[in-house]
Amino acid sequence: MTRKAFLALAALCAAAAQAQPSSCSSDEQAAPVALLERFISADCGGCWAAKDAPAAKNGELALDWIVPGRKGDDAPLSAAATREAEDRLRALGHKAPQAADSVRTARAQPAGTVRVAHGPVFNGYVGTSIQSLDAGKGPFTGWLALVETLPAGTEGSPVERNLVRNLLQVPWPAPPGRRFEARPMSVPEGAHADRLRVVGWVQDARGVIRAISESRCDPEDQKR
C-alpha cells in the first residue's frame, strides 16, 4: 500500500471512530443478548448447506466461522477459511471440528456497552473501530469481527450467515478508563462490500462476555 493510500485509509478509520452517529455503527442498535458461534470445517462442504444448522434464538446474534481443514487449499470451503477461526476456538477452549460445531455464549448481566463502527471499503481495506464505554475493571479483550452478511439462499446456504472475514483482538489492561481502538482491516477477495459490517464484543479474563454490539448501515447513506 502506498503512503498516500495509507493516509487516506487512516482518515477513514478516524471518521468511522469519531462520527456521532455514524452511518455504519452500533448507535441506536439493540445489543444482542448472546453470541451463537457456528464453526464449520473447510473440509465439510455439505455442512454449509445443512438445513439443520443451529439457529439463533430471540435476541441472539449468530456468527459463522470457516476453520481451515486438513485438505488445505483443496478443501471445498478453503476460500472462506481463516486462521482467526482457530484463534477463536482456542479462546473458547474448543478443538477444531471435523465437520461442524457451535458454541452459545450469553452476555453477562448487568451488561456493559461497546460501540463499533466502520467506514467504506477503500483500496481493499475498511476503517473500523471498537470502543468499550463502561466495562469496569479489567483486564479485557476487545474482539472486532468484520463479517459478511449472506441472506438465506446465498452460495447454497439455506440459512442466513454472518461469515467472519477478518478479526481484530485488542488487549485492554486492568485499570478502568477509555478503551478504544481504530484499525484498517483487509477485505478478502470475493467479499461483497455492500454486505460487510462489524460485530464487537468485550470479554474478561474468565471468558465472560461483558458487552456485544453490531453495526448497521443507514440505507439512505449507502445509496449516495
N, C-alpha and C positions, 0 to 999 in steps of 0.2 A: 504494500500500500504506500502511495506517495505521501510526502509530508502534507501537501495541500489537502489530500483526501482525508488524512488522519485528523487534521484540524477541523475539517468540516464535520467529520463524524463526532469529534469531541463536542462540538457545538450542539449537535443533535442530542447527545447524551444529556447535556446541560438543560436543553429545552424540555426533554422528557422528564427530567428530575424536578424542575422548578415550576413548570406550568401548573396553575391552580385555577380551574380544573384543567387537566389535560384531556385532549380528545381521545386518547388511548391510555386510560388509567383505571385504578380501582375506586376512584372517587364516586361516592353515591351508589356503590355496588354492595349488595348484600354479601356478607362474609360467609363462605362455606363453613359448615359445622364439622366436616371431616374430609379427609382425603381417601379415596379409593384408588390405589395404585395397581394397575394391571400390567404384569410383566409377561412378555412373550419371547420365547427363544427365536432367534433369527432362522433357526433350522426348521421351525414348525410353521410352514405356510398355511396349513389348514387352521391353525389356532386363530389367525387374524380373521378368518371367515366364519368362525364358530358362532352359531346363533345363541348359545348358552353362556356367552361371556358375562361375568358378574356385572350387575347394573348398579349405578349409584342410587342410593336412597334419597328421599326428600331432603334437600339442603346440602347434600354431599357433592363433591367435585371429583370426577374420575380423571386420572392421568394414565396415559399409555406409554410404556417403555418397551423398546425392542432391544433385547440383550444379545450381544454377539454370540454366535453359536460355534460349534466345533467344525462346521464346514467352511468357516471363513467367508471369503467373498463369493463362494458358490452357494451359500445359504439362500433360500428363497426370499428372505426379508433382510438380507445384508445391507441393502442400500439405506435402510432406515435405522440400522443398529447403531448404538452409541456406547462408548466406554463409560459415559456418565451413568448409564443404567446399572452397570456393575458397581459403581461407587454408591449409588442409592441403595442397592441391595445390601451392600456391606453395612451401610449406616443403619439399615433396618434389621440386621442380623439374619438375613436370609441368603441362601445359596442361589446361584443361577438355576432357573428351571430348565428341565429337559424339554418341556412343552410350554405350559403356561402356569402362572401362579398369580395370586392377588393378595394385597395387604390393605386392610382398612384401619386408619388411624384417626381417632376422634380428636377434635380440638379441645384444649383444656378449658375449664370454666372456673373463674371468670376468664374471658378471653382478652388478649391484648389486641393491638391494632398494628397492622403493617400496610404500608402504601406501596404500590408498584405502578410503574408507568413505562411506556416505550414510545419511540418516535417512528418515523417512516424508514423503510429499508433504503440504504444508500450504499452503493458500491459493494453489495454483498454482505453488509453489516446492518445492525439495527441498534440504536442507542437505547439502553434500558436503565432502570433504577429501582432500588428497593430501599425502603426506609422503615425502621421499627420505631414506633412512637411511644409505646408505654409498656414494654415487656417486663420492666423491672430489672432486678439484679441478675446478671448473667453468671457464667458465660453462655453465649448463644451461638448458633449457626444460622445465618440467613441463607435460604435456598431460593434461587430465582430460576424458573424454568421457562425457556422460550418454547411455546407449544404451537402446533398447527392444528386447528380445529377442523376435523373432517366430518362432514354430515354423513348420516347413515346412508349406505349405498356407495360411498366413495371407495375406490380401489378394492371393491369386493367385500368391504366390512358391512355386516348387517346392522351394526350399532354405531352411534356417533363416537368418534375418537378424539381425544386431546393428546396428540402424539408429541412427545417431548423431542425437540430438535436440538436443543443445546441446554447447558446447565451451568449456573454460577453458584459457587459456595463461598460465603463470606463469613469468616470467624469474627465474632464480636466479643470483646473482653467483658470481664465481670462488672466493672463499675457502671452504674446506670448513667444514662445520658443519651445524646443524639447518636443514633446508629444509622448510618446512611452509606450507600454505595451506588455509583453510577458507572456503567461499563458498556462498551460496544460488544455485541455478541454476533458471531458469524452466523449467517443463514446458509444451511446446507443446500447444495444443488438439488433442484427438484421441488423445493418447498414453495408454496404459493404465498406471496407476500400479503395478499388480502385476507388470508386465513390465520395469520400469525397474531399471537398475543402473549402475555406473560402471566405466570402464576407464581406467587411468592408465599413462603411460609417461614416462620421463626420457630426453631426447635432448641430446647435446652439440652444440657449435658446428659440428661436421663432419657432423651429421645421423645420427650413430651412436646407436642406442637402447641405453642402459645397463641399463634395467630396465623390466619390464612387469608389471602386475597387474590383476586384475579382481575385483570384489566378487561375493559370493554371499549371499543372504539365508537365514537359518535358517527352514525351512518351518514349524516349530512356532511361531516368533515371529510369522510372517505370519498365522497363524490367530487370534491373540489380538486 
